[in-house]
């Protein structure tokens, strides 16, 4: 039951910030430090104002001067201060101080915590809205190991004071959730937005670690960020761990391939390989500064109703095992993907798609919600330094090969399509394998679930073994049939 404070306003039965801070303060065993850099001591302020903080706060500090900060936490290789590495150094340093200065002999029941953030708020020119790293390292029992929750946020407000207040609210929610909602991490995630609106702040990366989160898959937590509207997209690296999109895309050339990848097929890999060869041979593109990403949209994950989390993990596992980065987004339209990438880079971008997707792009019905319709969408899509690499399709009825020369868009869109094609924005992938063009993910998935054979030749090398070994996409081995004649 929540502690209620007389005269303290509650919103839709959500505990107020004062209620949350006071509940922490009145717990005689929770004890720790606050280290906040860049936006003021906004989180700590809530705990001081709630009352009873003397039993909770061992120390509250800020080190705004860079020399002071370096003297306390050391220097970073890249010279930056608002980084995950900096936050982790802060958490480790402050926790070591607590253990050195607060003896277990005198405080056998204390459960220690360190909350830290390193943040850059909006600049005076209001060109850079600001972002930051926020985290907590803590125990849930005095003799237990430490747990961590670390997240990255982006401010959406355009006033430094409002951003500071938002940070204080988010930090209070995080500390409260860490202690009282750790056994329900999905709820903990949603509760980070108590007394906040998604127009105020975006959380685009979060990682849970430690014994109380041993069963938490951080990729599923990232999926929740997109599903809950906390961010537009999340990413996993080839090792399957959550990564910050900005870290991957910053000033990079980007080649993106959208699909269901349920499972990934030989056609998918052929599209990737051939387009990649073409992309890195373009002017302004270097192999060293090129990032390839396989994108799955949230609408694709919801294609058959509610999102099947295991199915989602299966797709991510397969793509990561092939050495690729995976992005999950809520972008239904391609122009939104390009807009998103443009937040991180001005370098050349490439989109890889099949003929059916290209035809859909030129369908006006997908742009009725935009005031400028299809022209506004295309302005955003093709205005950037972007090229579309088109993989041909084999017409199953006529046997005709369809590419940019003979694909059929709506008559009203015909001249618009020609304009982009003959201005070099749409390029045909001319190296293709006709023998694999009739392979479709849905066909393979049906064969797997029905226990049929033959699908193994339709997926990339090594993929069939992974599907079988890890029972992905509902794969089950056929039961052995006994030869009863031999038994007799």
Secondary structure as UniProt FT lines:
FT   TURN            6..7
FT   TURN            12..13
FT   HELIX           17..25
FT   TURN            28..29
FT   STRAND          30..37
FT   HELIX           42..50
FT   HELIX           53..55
FT   STRAND          57..61
FT   HELIX           66..73
FT   TURN            77..78
FT   HELIX           84..101
FT   TURN            104..106
FT   TURN            108..109
FT   STRAND          111..120
FT   TURN            124..125
FT   STRAND          131..138
FT   TURN            142..143
FT   STRAND          147..155
FT   HELIX           160..180
FT   TURN            182..183
FT   HELIX           185..191
FT   TURN            192..195
FT   TURN            198..200
FT   STRAND          201..209
FT   HELIX           211..213
FT   TURN            214..215
FT   HELIX           218..227
FT   TURN            228..229
FT   STRAND          233..236
FT   TURN            238..239
FT   STRAND          242..243
FT   HELIX           245..249
FT   TURN            250..251
FT   STRAND          253..258
FT   TURN            262..263
FT   HELIX           266..280
FT   TURN            283..284
FT   HELIX           287..289
FT   STRAND          290..297
FT   HELIX           298..301
FT   TURN            302..304
FT   HELIX           309..321
FT   TURN            322..323
FT   STRAND          325..329
FT   HELIX           334..342
FT   TURN            343..344
FT   STRAND          349..354
FT   HELIX           355..361
FT   HELIX           364..367
FT   TURN            368..369
FT   TURN            371..372
FT   HELIX           373..382
FT   STRAND          386..391
FT   STRAND          393..394
FT   TURN            396..398
FT   STRAND          401..402
FT   TURN            404..406
FT   HELIX           411..413
FT   HELIX           414..422
FT   TURN            423..424
FT   STRAND          426..429
FT   HELIX           434..436
FT   TURN            437..438
FT   HELIX           441..449
FT   TURN            450..451
FT   HELIX           455..458
FT   TURN            461..462
FT   HELIX           463..469
FT   TURN            470..471
FT   HELIX           472..474
FT   HELIX           484..487
//
